[in-house]
């Protein structure tokens, strides 16, 4: 039987910072992991769309109208433009600008809410019901999947924004805003291939 | 037959050791790795200090003292984050404390998925309690703001 070892203290960790930002922060990597998981979901849904497209003689199937281009175009343009305030918020978070992240996140909450209007009208102009056929199901799957991300990131933005105003803003909050901002960029980037698939793939063939 | 006999010997050995065996202590075999530096039975924190490791066999150091670092908080949960290859200490990451909200969030997610078997609208309705549970889970423990339009009352 051996006694528990003697301990020799060779250093002090209490002087280390209690938070980090960017790729040094554990949660930043958690966010990247989340993007990988969700991106895989988008990729699988897109693969299902392409598979059904290759199996059907006519695409969209006879009787289904092509999805409308007006509101989807407005949504897509708005989503791309939303990157301007979003990247500005990201810069405020990196510069630890309290007033900037407060009002920037509040602005992004308004932008997200506004974007839900053309997104809602997009559903109304898809030209097919989700239980009409395989085409309808997979188009709705792609759109619902992306809308879920818009809505959840919008909810996240609203809650973070409210707490930025009501509570103290420290390094951890700047890191939260950075992650939220990065995630919005992910939601924007994921939409572009899905937009091409849903609205332009049926027109290209 | 042989397998059962082997199992019975294992169980008999465990029972005899439990009733009549001498306690082995924390490190009966002079182990090479860090788990043998902990007390027996091991406390939840394993070792009171953060060990400094510079070899695959940190406890085979000719009986010398185990080098360790002090300074990780004992009044709240935190873990040390280090660089990937050199394991140089970078910062202290706060860890979540005990909370009932993860359980509530899990129940809300279960309810939503069960409901979604019967109606797609259960996903919309079920998202609200999930959102509420997550908001409760992440509710800030830091002090109220002292400036801005939603600052705390003095």
Interface residues (C-beta under 8 A of the other chain):
Chain A: X1 X2 X3 X4 X5 X6 X7 X8 X9 X10 X11 X12 X13 X14 X15 X16 X17 X18 X19 X20 X24 X26 X99 X102 X155 X159 X162 X163 X165 X166 X167 X168 X169 X170 X172
Chain B: X23 X24 X25 X26 X27 X28 X30 X37 X38 X39 X48 X49 X50 X52 X59 X64 X65 X66 X67 X68 X69 X70 X71 X72 X73 X78 X80 X81 X89 X90 X91 X92 X93 X94 X131 X135 X138 X140 X142 X143 X144 X145 X146 X148 X149 X150 X151 X152
